Amino acid sequence: LDLDALLAKLEAHDIYAIARLVVFKDSLVAEQYPDLAVLNSETGDLWRDMNGIAWVNPTDRELWDANADLAVEATRRGFDEIQYDYVRFPTDGDLSTVDFGIENTRKNREAAIAGFLEMSSDRLWRIGGKLSADVFGYTLLVNDDLGIGQNFVKLAEHVDYLSPMVYPSHFPEGSIDVDGHPNSYPYETIEISMASAAQKLPDQLFKVRPWLQDFTFFDLPPEYGNDEVRAQIDAAEDAGTSGWMLWDPNNVYRGGALASESEEERS
């Protein structure tokens, strides 16, 4: 891949370039440098999640520094924004055996994630870069860190954008006020989520740019098509967010959802 040529092409077409950087879910680094990894308190070996993935330690400042350096490098190469993904503590697996080298408390987790973002934003903002972070959609509905260090309000201080993954399929039934599973209510799910975001960040919804669902979640009805995707887009735009992003694990997107009703009438 000729990165310089790609970035030049994106710039020529006025396309905003975001570099996604996976932070703490990193088996390559964990296996190469076990002193930087999350360890298993019972065995002393690498701790692994339910999929066998090893994680690096979110409390380790050496890792903060290395990832911030990568963000700076990508910005200097020409990316408009750095988006951190997996900027959190692990969730899946036997969490009773995780060893971070310090006590696994909410205070320590929140301090680690916020501290890392503060370091990164300080370096990026000094060179004119932008920083965003992916967070669980459920962070909008709770007032704690969900056990992963992501406190929505605290993180907002250190980024240009927060991107909650508010996929309707991923909200449990009964978790929000709709008449059934949230997956069946794409507009309402995003509307409720963004209203909660606005309550947490009064007059700062410009910092919120959600991830929206452009996929059918296994056999959970309904099948997602243009209408379901467009409903989420409309809800995000009606709420006044800075924008939105679509995700499909297979990278197959529904182009028909991208035209608004007024645009369809004119075509």
N, C-alpha and C positions, 0 to 999 in steps of 0.2 A: 504494500500500500504506500503510495506516494502522498504522505499526509499534507505536505505543502501544496501540492497540486490540487488536492481535494478541497482544502480550506480556501484556496484562491478561487476555485469554481463556485463554492458556496457564496463567497463574498461577491463574486461577479453577478450572481443571481439574487443578491440581497436576501440570503438565507441566514438566519440566526443560528450559529453553531454552538451546540452544547456538548461538552465532554463529560460522559458519565464515568465516575470513578468509584469502583467498589472498594469500600474501606476495610471493615473489620471481618468480613467473611472471606478469608483469604488462606486457603489451604497451602498454596505454593510457598508463601512466606512462613506460615506456621510450621510446616514440615522442614523447611530449610533452616529456620532459626527458632527452635523450640523455646528459647529463653524469652521470645516475644509472644508466645502463644498462650491461649487459655489452656490450663492444665486440668487433669482429672485428679481431684483431691484424694481419691482412693488408690489409684494406681501410680500416680506421678507422671503418667504419659500424657500425650495430647488429649484434651477433651474433644469429643466429636459430637456433632448434632445427629438427629435421627437419620440423616442421609449420609452419615460418615464424613461430613465436611469438618475440617479443623478450622478454628477461628483464631485470629490474633487478638491480643489483649487490649480492649478499648481504654484501659487506664494507663497504658504505657506511653509516656511522652516521647520516647524515641520513635514510636510509630506515628504519633501526631506529626512530628517534625518531618518524617519521610513522606507522608501523604500530602502535607501542606506544600512540600517541595515539588511533588509531582503536579499539584494543582497550579503552582506558579509556572512550572515549565510548560504545561499545556496552554496556559493563558498567553505566555510569551510566544508560543508557536502560532497563536492566532484564534484560539477559541474565545467566543464571546462570554461564555459562562462555564463554570465547573459545577456539575451536579453530583453530590455525594449520595451514593446508595449504600445500603447496609451500614449506615452510620448509627449503629445501635449495638446493644448487647444481644447475645443469642437468645432464641425463644424455644427452639425445638430440640428435644433431647432430655437427658436426665440432668436437670438443672441443680439437683441436690449435690452433684459432684463437681460443679464448676469451681475453679480456683483462679481468682484474678490477682492474687497476691495482696489484696486488701479486702476488707469486709464487704460483702455483696449487699449494700444498703441502697435505698433510694437516693439518699444524699450523695453517696459516692458515684452512683451511676449517672445521675443528672449532672454532677460536676464534671465528670469525664467527657460526656458528649458535648455539653455546652463549652467546656474549656477547649476542646479540639476545634470546634467551629469558630470560637473567638480567635484562636491562633491563626486559623486558615483565612478568615475574613480580613484580619489585620494585614496579612501579607498580600492578599489579592487586591484589596481595595487600594493599597498603596501604589499598585501598578495599573489601576484602572479596570481590574477584572470584576466579575460578578460571581456570587456563590449561591447555590441552592442546595437543599437537602430533602431527600425523600423520607417521609414519615408515615407510620401506620395511620390509616383513616380513623381508627378508633381513638387516636390521641385527641381528636376534636370533641369527643363525648365524655372524657374523663378529666379529672384534675390531678392525676398522678403521672408517673412515668411508664405505666404499663409493665413495669419490671424490666424495661429495656433502655432506660435513660432518656427517652424522648418526652420531654415536657414541652408541649407546643408553644406556650407563651415564652418560656425561657430561651428556646432555640431561635425564636423569631428575632431576638435582639442581635443575632450574629450572622444573619443571612440576608440576601436580597429577596429570595423566594423560599417558601416552604411548599412542598408538593405532597399533600396527603393523598394516599392511595385509597380513594373512596369508592372502590369497586362495589357496586350493590351486592354482588354475589358473596362478598366476603363479610358482610354484616350478618350476624346470627338473627334468626327470626325472633322478634320481640325486643330487639336492641334499639330500634327507633320506632316512632309512632306512625306506622303504616299498617294497613289491614291485610297483613300476610308477610311473606318473606320479602325483604327489601329488594331482592333481585327482580321482583315483579313490578317494582315502582322506581324505575330509573330516575325520573325527574324529581320525585319527592325525596328520594334518598340523598341526592346531591343538594337539593334545596335545604333540607334539614341540616346536613353536614356543613354547608356554607354559612347557614344562619348561626350555627354554633361557633364556627371560626370567627364570624363577625363579633360575637359576644366576647370571645377570648382576646381578640385584637381590635378593639374599638378604633374606627377610623384608619385601620391598617390592612384592610382586605386586599390592598394592592400587593401585599407580601404573599398572598395565597394564590397558587397556581396548581390546581389539583390534577392528579392522574385519573382518567376516566376509563371505563371498561369497554373494550371493543372485542369481546370474546364471549362465547357461550361457555358457562362453567359446568363442564361434564354433563350430567343429565338433569341439572337444576333448571326448571322452566322459568321463563320462556327462552327460546332460542334468540340470541341477540342479533339484530339486523340493523338496517339504517335507522328505523324509527326509535329503537331503544338507545342507540348511540347518540342520535340527534337530541333526544330528550335530555340526556345528561349535559350535553353541550349547552342547550338552551338554559338549563338550570344554573350552570356555572356563569354564563353570560348575564343572566337576569340578576344574579347575586352581586355582580360587579367585581369579579375576580380579575387578576391581571392576565388571565388567559387560561388555558387548559392543555393537557397532553393526553393522547390516546395510547393505550397499551394492549397489544395482543401478543401472547407468548410465541406465536408462529409468524409474527410480523406480516399478517394479512389484514389489511384495513379496508373498511367499507367507505369507499369514496362518496357514495350517495348520501352519507350522513353529514358531509362537510358543507353542503349547500343549504343555506337557510331557506325557509318557506318562501320569502320574498324573492330570493334568487331563483328558486325553482319556477315561480310564476313568470319571471322575466325570460326564462330560457325557452 
